[in-house]
């Protein structure tokens, strides 16, 4: 196996990987109690290399601040987009390649569906595998926050987190009771079944498949069938890479047609084959999978466990 993520000096939720291009570090900071239905963790990502390329798995939306360095994304359909200083990244439905130029530091926040609606307001499917330049959003509030974050030292993680949570706390909007109930039902469905069945979600919510597709497109960025595939692959990848489970056995348990189907799905959503996850996971694959370590007090959808 390649270099393994190890605890970093910044604390129990900090990890480092000795990648070929240089050390890669990721520090997670969970949200305060009153924002945990809106956002997942804040994370501070840093790489010392002059140039660094890797891939991120399919994921929930992200708000990212480029503290140093520059770069671009290449989405699963081949579209390349330069990363703006403040980037609102929509939900991704496949592995996304990225390139960073120069030693880089990125501060990011995972957005849960309620956080996405509060921050953006658009259907998440409109920006699936795409991004918005958020630098001038909210009358320049995020550009001002970027300037303040850039003035802080790398070791001031708690101060950075306090600044971000204070600003985001000002923009969150409460949802209707029915919307909260829907999100809870979809989250439970996505993580509660080995191979989520749309019929089970329809039964739990009392909604038709057409209604469910409209609502999950709005909040999650995709219809239920695609979401089920995405989260099945994410769950299986964590069990392979972190728990050391046999991918051949998982293939049978998780309802894939055959091993070829399993390999294609993991490659599409994670960017690596099951064998690569077992023997040579990339630095970013290791570090993002460790989000599961945040524990049960963080929204279950964000952990993707």
C-alpha positions as a Python dict, from the first residue, in 0.01 Angstrom:
ca = {
    (1, 'X'): (0, 0, 0),
    (2, 'X'): (113, 359, -64),
    (3, 'X'): (161, 631, 196),
    (4, 'X'): (-102, 616, 469),
    (5, 'X'): (-280, 912, 625),
    (6, 'X'): (-144, 970, 973),
    (7, 'X'): (-260, 1198, 1258),
    (8, 'X'): (-115, 1548, 1224),
    (9, 'X'): (13, 1770, 1503),
    (10, 'X'): (-291, 1996, 1484),
    (11, 'X'): (-515, 1748, 1665),
    (12, 'X'): (-728, 1432, 1640),
    (13, 'X'): (-910, 1548, 1326),
    (14, 'X'): (-592, 1644, 1139),
    (15, 'X'): (-423, 1409, 895),
    (16, 'X'): (-118, 1413, 670),
    (17, 'X'): (-11, 1203, 372),
    (18, 'X'): (341, 1197, 229),
    (19, 'X'): (239, 1217, -137),
    (20, 'X'): (497, 1202, -416),
    (21, 'X'): (459, 1576, -485),
    (22, 'X'): (504, 1667, -117),
    (23, 'X'): (311, 1657, 210),
    (24, 'X'): (-67, 1689, 183),
    (25, 'X'): (-260, 1784, 495),
    (26, 'X'): (-628, 1805, 582),
    (27, 'X'): (-770, 1938, 907),
    (28, 'X'): (-1141, 1894, 984),
    (29, 'X'): (-1345, 2118, 1214),
    (30, 'X'): (-1708, 2020, 1288),
    (31, 'X'): (-1982, 2284, 1284),
    (32, 'X'): (-2143, 2436, 1594),
    (33, 'X'): (-2463, 2273, 1713),
    (34, 'X'): (-2700, 2532, 1567),
    (35, 'X'): (-2560, 2488, 1213),
    (36, 'X'): (-2534, 2109, 1194),
    (37, 'X'): (-2849, 2068, 989),
    (38, 'X'): (-2708, 2311, 729),
    (39, 'X'): (-2336, 2238, 700),
    (40, 'X'): (-2090, 1957, 741),
    (41, 'X'): (-1731, 2012, 844),
    (42, 'X'): (-1495, 2295, 768),
    (43, 'X'): (-1170, 2159, 631),
    (44, 'X'): (-832, 2321, 578),
    (45, 'X'): (-643, 2154, 291),
    (46, 'X'): (-279, 2233, 221),
    (47, 'X'): (-15, 2102, -18),
    (48, 'X'): (347, 2218, -41),
    (49, 'X'): (417, 2112, -400),
    (50, 'X'): (459, 2362, -683),
    (51, 'X'): (200, 2162, -876),
    (52, 'X'): (-45, 1904, -747),
    (53, 'X'): (-312, 1698, -926),
    (54, 'X'): (-557, 1449, -782),
    (55, 'X'): (-925, 1359, -788),
    (56, 'X'): (-1208, 1404, -541),
    (57, 'X'): (-1491, 1156, -513),
    (58, 'X'): (-1852, 1241, -591),
    (59, 'X'): (-1963, 1459, -306),
    (60, 'X'): (-2207, 1707, -157),
    (61, 'X'): (-2177, 2076, -256),
    (62, 'X'): (-1878, 2272, -126),
    (63, 'X'): (-1798, 2637, -55),
    (64, 'X'): (-1423, 2686, -99),
    (65, 'X'): (-1189, 2979, -33),
    (66, 'X'): (-857, 2979, -219),
    (67, 'X'): (-624, 3114, 50),
    (68, 'X'): (-309, 3063, -159),
    (69, 'X'): (-239, 2912, -499),
    (70, 'X'): (-468, 2871, -799),
    (71, 'X'): (-603, 2588, -1006),
    (72, 'X'): (-887, 2434, -1203),
    (73, 'X'): (-1140, 2152, -1196),
    (74, 'X'): (-1218, 1894, -1461),
    (75, 'X'): (-1564, 1746, -1412),
    (76, 'X'): (-1668, 1395, -1504),
    (77, 'X'): (-1799, 1508, -1845),
    (78, 'X'): (-1461, 1660, -1935),
    (79, 'X'): (-1552, 2025, -1879),
    (80, 'X'): (-1262, 2227, -1730),
    (81, 'X'): (-1328, 2537, -1517),
    (82, 'X'): (-1077, 2771, -1351),
    (83, 'X'): (-1124, 2785, -974),
    (84, 'X'): (-1240, 3133, -865),
    (85, 'X'): (-1115, 3288, -539),
    (86, 'X'): (-1443, 3196, -368),
    (87, 'X'): (-1595, 2890, -529),
    (88, 'X'): (-1943, 2747, -480),
    (89, 'X'): (-1914, 2394, -613),
    (90, 'X'): (-2238, 2212, -688),
    (91, 'X'): (-2300, 1849, -596),
    (92, 'X'): (-2079, 1617, -799),
    (93, 'X'): (-2213, 1299, -952),
    (94, 'X'): (-1879, 1150, -1047),
    (95, 'X'): (-1513, 1183, -954),
    (96, 'X'): (-1374, 1531, -1025),
    (97, 'X'): (-1014, 1593, -1122),
    (98, 'X'): (-839, 1905, -993),
    (99, 'X'): (-504, 2072, -1043),
    (100, 'X'): (-340, 2317, -801),
    (101, 'X'): (-61, 2551, -910),
    (102, 'X'): (190, 2662, -650),
    (103, 'X'): (190, 2569, -282),
    (104, 'X'): (-178, 2591, -201),
    (105, 'X'): (-411, 2629, 94),
    (106, 'X'): (-787, 2589, 61),
    (107, 'X'): (-1052, 2640, 327),
    (108, 'X'): (-1372, 2455, 244),
    (109, 'X'): (-1714, 2389, 392),
    (110, 'X'): (-1938, 2095, 306),
    (111, 'X'): (-2295, 2204, 236),
    (112, 'X'): (-2592, 1991, 333),
    (113, 'X'): (-2918, 2044, 140),
    (114, 'X'): (-3056, 2309, 376),
    (115, 'X'): (-2725, 2496, 361),
    (116, 'X'): (-2729, 2482, -19),
    (117, 'X'): (-3078, 2632, -36),
    (118, 'X'): (-2984, 2904, 214),
    (119, 'X'): (-2666, 2998, 32),
    (120, 'X'): (-2768, 2954, -333),
    (121, 'X'): (-3143, 2912, -357),
    (122, 'X'): (-3126, 2737, -696),
    (123, 'X'): (-3210, 2377, -769),
    (124, 'X'): (-2897, 2180, -688),
    (125, 'X'): (-2936, 1993, -1019),
    (126, 'X'): (-2877, 2322, -1205),
    (127, 'X'): (-2517, 2321, -1075),
    (128, 'X'): (-2447, 1949, -1054),
    (129, 'X'): (-2086, 1900, -1171),
    (130, 'X'): (-2048, 2275, -1216),
    (131, 'X'): (-1948, 2575, -1004),
    (132, 'X'): (-2031, 2940, -942),
    (133, 'X'): (-1787, 3224, -883),
    (134, 'X'): (-1910, 3330, -540),
    (135, 'X'): (-1647, 3598, -482),
    (136, 'X'): (-1887, 3891, -519),
    (137, 'X'): (-2194, 3718, -373),
    (138, 'X'): (-2395, 3878, -95),
    (139, 'X'): (-2275, 4229, -181),
    (140, 'X'): (-1910, 4130, -144),
    (141, 'X'): (-1944, 3969, 199),
    (142, 'X'): (-1760, 3656, 87),
    (143, 'X'): (-1481, 3855, -79),
    (144, 'X'): (-1435, 4043, 248),
    (145, 'X'): (-1428, 3714, 437),
    (146, 'X'): (-1165, 3580, 196),
    (147, 'X'): (-944, 3882, 264),
    (148, 'X'): (-971, 3824, 639),
    (149, 'X'): (-900, 3451, 603),
    (150, 'X'): (-594, 3518, 387),
    (151, 'X'): (-456, 3747, 658),
    (152, 'X'): (-463, 3464, 913),
    (153, 'X'): (-181, 3218, 970),
    (154, 'X'): (-215, 2848, 887),
    (155, 'X'): (-220, 2757, 1256),
    (156, 'X'): (-520, 2982, 1330),
    (157, 'X'): (-773, 2716, 1238),
    (158, 'X'): (-1014, 2790, 1523),
    (159, 'X'): (-1018, 3162, 1443),
    (160, 'X'): (-1085, 3081, 1076),
    (161, 'X'): (-1369, 2849, 1171),
    (162, 'X'): (-1523, 3109, 1406),
    (163, 'X'): (-1517, 3368, 1129),
    (164, 'X'): (-1678, 3135, 874),
    (165, 'X'): (-1946, 3001, 1108),
    (166, 'X'): (-2039, 3353, 1218),
    (167, 'X'): (-2085, 3465, 857),
    (168, 'X'): (-2274, 3154, 749),
    (169, 'X'): (-2495, 3177, 1056),
    (170, 'X'): (-2621, 3509, 921),
    (171, 'X'): (-2740, 3363, 592),
    (172, 'X'): (-2910, 3037, 691),
    (173, 'X'): (-3284, 3023, 643),
    (174, 'X'): (-3520, 2787, 827),
    (175, 'X'): (-3710, 2541, 611),
    (176, 'X'): (-4073, 2442, 639),
    (177, 'X'): (-4145, 2144, 864),
    (178, 'X'): (-4239, 1931, 563),
    (179, 'X'): (-3902, 2007, 401),
    (180, 'X'): (-3707, 1908, 713),
    (181, 'X'): (-3907, 1584, 728),
    (182, 'X'): (-3830, 1510, 363),
    (183, 'X'): (-3456, 1570, 410),
    (184, 'X'): (-3449, 1345, 715),
    (185, 'X'): (-3628, 1070, 522),
    (186, 'X'): (-3395, 1093, 219),
    (187, 'X'): (-3083, 1100, 437),
    (188, 'X'): (-3198, 793, 629),
    (189, 'X'): (-3279, 616, 303),
    (190, 'X'): (-2942, 691, 146),
    (191, 'X'): (-2739, 558, 438),
    (192, 'X'): (-2976, 297, 575),
    (193, 'X'): (-2991, 47, 290),
    (194, 'X'): (-2703, -136, 126),
    (195, 'X'): (-2863, -77, -212),
    (196, 'X'): (-3132, 190, -162),
    (197, 'X'): (-3462, 107, -335),
    (198, 'X'): (-3678, 391, -464),
    (199, 'X'): (-3990, 203, -357),
    (200, 'X'): (-3870, 220, 5),
    (201, 'X'): (-3829, 597, -14),
    (202, 'X'): (-4170, 640, -176),
    (203, 'X'): (-4327, 433, 101),
    (204, 'X'): (-4145, 628, 376),
    (205, 'X'): (-4247, 970, 237),
    (206, 'X'): (-4586, 898, 79),
    (207, 'X'): (-4469, 1072, -238),
    (208, 'X'): (-4478, 951, -596),
    (209, 'X'): (-4157, 879, -782),
    (210, 'X'): (-4214, 1190, -997),
    (211, 'X'): (-4254, 1408, -686),
    (212, 'X'): (-3943, 1255, -532),
    (213, 'X'): (-3738, 1321, -844),
    (214, 'X'): (-3839, 1688, -844),
    (215, 'X'): (-3755, 1733, -477),
    (216, 'X'): (-3427, 1540, -472),
    (217, 'X'): (-3312, 1730, -782),
    (218, 'X'): (-3378, 2052, -591),
    (219, 'X'): (-3209, 1954, -265),
    (220, 'X'): (-2951, 1691, -364),
    (221, 'X'): (-2880, 1757, -731),
    (222, 'X'): (-3004, 1430, -881),
    (223, 'X'): (-3305, 1196, -897),
    (224, 'X'): (-3329, 912, -644),
    (225, 'X'): (-3187, 641, -871),
    (226, 'X'): (-2863, 831, -933),
    (227, 'X'): (-2837, 929, -565),
    (228, 'X'): (-2876, 565, -467),
    (229, 'X'): (-2589, 466, -698),
    (230, 'X'): (-2370, 749, -571),
    (231, 'X'): (-2411, 675, -201),
    (232, 'X'): (-2383, 300, -249),
    (233, 'X'): (-2045, 354, -415),
    (234, 'X'): (-1931, 599, -147),
    (235, 'X'): (-2026, 361, 132),
    (236, 'X'): (-1854, 67, -36),
    (237, 'X'): (-1537, 269, -99),
    (238, 'X'): (-1507, 357, 270),
    (239, 'X'): (-1548, -7, 368),
    (240, 'X'): (-1275, -107, 122),
    (241, 'X'): (-1022, 165, 203),
    (242, 'X'): (-1078, 220, 575),
    (243, 'X'): (-1215, -111, 700),
    (244, 'X'): (-1011, -339, 474),
    (245, 'X'): (-1313, -537, 356),
    (246, 'X'): (-1295, -756, 49),
    (247, 'X'): (-1437, -574, -251),
    (248, 'X'): (-1532, -906, -410),
    (249, 'X'): (-1752, -984, -111),
    (250, 'X'): (-1897, -633, -104),
    (251, 'X'): (-1988, -671, -469),
    (252, 'X'): (-2223, -954, -378),
    (253, 'X'): (-2363, -792, -64),
    (254, 'X'): (-2438, -449, -213),
    (255, 'X'): (-2650, -564, -505),
    (256, 'X'): (-2419, -511, -803),
    (257, 'X'): (-2477, -719, -1116),
    (258, 'X'): (-2124, -856, -1126),
    (259, 'X'): (-1764, -757, -1056),
    (260, 'X'): (-1733, -557, -1379),
    (261, 'X'): (-2036, -348, -1278),
    (262, 'X'): (-1889, -295, -931),
    (263, 'X'): (-1553, -182, -1071),
    (264, 'X'): (-1719, 62, -1315),
    (265, 'X'): (-1935, 219, -1044),
    (266, 'X'): (-1650, 265, -796),
    (267, 'X'): (-1425, 408, -1069),
    (268, 'X'): (-1698, 650, -1182),
    (269, 'X'): (-1788, 787, -840),
    (270, 'X'): (-1453, 760, -661),
    (271, 'X'): (-1200, 795, -943),
    (272, 'X'): (-1014, 478, -842),
    (273, 'X'): (-1076, 108, -893),
    (274, 'X'): (-1150, -115, -592),
    (275, 'X'): (-800, -262, -625),
    (276, 'X'): (-646, 87, -616),
    (277, 'X'): (-851, 175, -308),
    (278, 'X'): (-709, -134, -137),
    (279, 'X'): (-348, -105, -244),
    (280, 'X'): (-264, 250, -354),
    (281, 'X'): (-532, 506, -266),
    (282, 'X'): (-441, 862, -361),
    (283, 'X'): (-370, 1116, -88),
    (284, 'X'): (-700, 1297, -135),
    (285, 'X'): (-897, 970, -144),
    (286, 'X'): (-752, 874, 192),
    (287, 'X'): (-805, 1214, 348),
    (288, 'X'): (-1164, 1265, 234),
    (289, 'X'): (-1266, 915, 340),
    (290, 'X'): (-1144, 1002, 689),
    (291, 'X'): (-1434, 1248, 715),
    (292, 'X'): (-1611, 947, 863),
    (293, 'X'): (-1396, 998, 1174),
    (294, 'X'): (-1597, 1309, 1263),
    (295, 'X'): (-1838, 1085, 1448),
    (296, 'X'): (-2208, 1056, 1506),
    (297, 'X'): (-2256, 1416, 1620),
    (298, 'X'): (-2213, 1540, 1261),
    (299, 'X'): (-2488, 1502, 1002),
    (300, 'X'): (-2487, 1144, 878),
    (301, 'X'): (-2505, 1247, 512),
    (302, 'X'): (-2184, 1446, 545),
    (303, 'X'): (-1996, 1150, 691),
    (304, 'X'): (-2095, 925, 399),
    (305, 'X'): (-2010, 630, 620),
}
